[in-house]
Amino acid sequence: MASDAGTRSYRIVSASQIVSLEASEEAPAGLESSSEPWGQPLPAINNDKLAVRLDATIREAERQAEKIGVGVSVEAQLLFNALSKTYVE
C-alpha cells in the first residue's frame, strides 16, 4: 500500500487468515503484455530499514503491554490510558 510520501509499506498476513479475495477493479489495458507483474518491477526492500522498523514496533508493543493493569476494571484502565497520554517519558 502506498503512503502520501510515495513510499510503500508492507503488511504480512497469514494465508490461513484469508477467507476470500476479490479484485476491486479490472486491470488496466496493456498489462497483460508486460513482462513485469502490474506493469512495473517491485521495489527493492531495504532489510536494514525493515529490521529497525521491526525492532521499534516490538519495543512499542512491549511498552504498551507494560501499561495494561492486572485486576483493574475496564474504566480504571481507560482512565489510566488517558492520563498516560499526558505524561511525557
C-alpha positions in Angstrom: 0.0 0.0 0.0 1.4 3.4 -0.9 1.6 6.3 1.6 1.3 10.0 1.0 5.0 10.4 0.7 5.2 7.9 -2.2 6.8 5.2 -0.2 5.4 1.7 0.2 4.6 -0.2 3.3 4.1 -3.9 3.5 1.9 -5.9 5.9 2.4 -9.7 6.2 -0.8 -11.7 6.6 -1.0 -15.4 7.3 -2.6 -17.1 4.4 -4.7 -19.2 6.7 -6.5 -16.0 7.8 -7.6 -15.1 4.3 -11.2 -16.1 3.8 -11.8 -14.6 0.3 -10.1 -12.4 -2.2 -11.7 -10.4 -4.9 -10.5 -7.8 -7.4 -11.9 -4.3 -6.8 -11.5 -3.3 -10.5 -10.3 -4.6 -13.8 -6.6 -4.4 -14.7 -5.6 -1.5 -16.9 -5.3 -2.4 -20.6 -1.8 -3.4 -21.7 -0.6 -5.0 -18.5 -1.2 -8.5 -19.9 1.7 -7.9 -22.4 4.1 -6.6 -19.8 7.0 -8.8 -18.6 6.6 -7.5 -15.1 3.6 -8.1 -12.8 1.4 -5.0 -12.8 3.5 -3.4 -15.5 6.4 -2.3 -13.2 9.1 -4.0 -11.2 8.5 -4.3 -7.5 10.7 -2.0 -5.4 13.7 -3.5 -3.5 13.2 -4.0 0.2 15.8 -2.5 2.4 16.4 -5.2 5.0 18.3 -2.9 7.4 15.4 -0.4 7.5 12.9 -3.3 7.9 14.9 -4.6 10.9 15.0 -1.2 12.5 11.2 -0.7 11.9 10.5 -4.2 13.3 12.6 -3.6 16.4 10.9 -0.2 17.0 7.4 -1.8 16.6 8.3 -4.6 19.1 9.6 -2.1 21.6 6.5 0.0 21.3 4.2 -3.1 21.7 6.2 -4.1 24.8 5.9 -0.6 26.2 2.1 -0.6 25.6 1.8 -4.1 27.2 3.5 -2.8 30.3 0.7 -0.3 30.7 -2.0 -2.9 31.0 -3.1 -3.3 34.6 -3.8 -6.7 36.2 -7.0 -7.0 38.1 -8.3 -3.5 37.3 -11.7 -2.5 35.9 -12.1 -1.5 32.3 -13.0 2.0 33.4 -9.8 2.2 35.5 -7.7 1.0 32.6 -9.3 3.6 30.3 -8.6 6.3 32.8 -5.0 5.2 33.1 -4.6 5.1 29.3 -6.0 8.7 29.0 -3.8 10.0 31.8 -0.7 8.2 30.5 -1.0 10.1 27.2 -0.4 13.4 29.1 2.8 12.1 30.6 6.0 12.5 28.6 8.6 9.9 29.2 
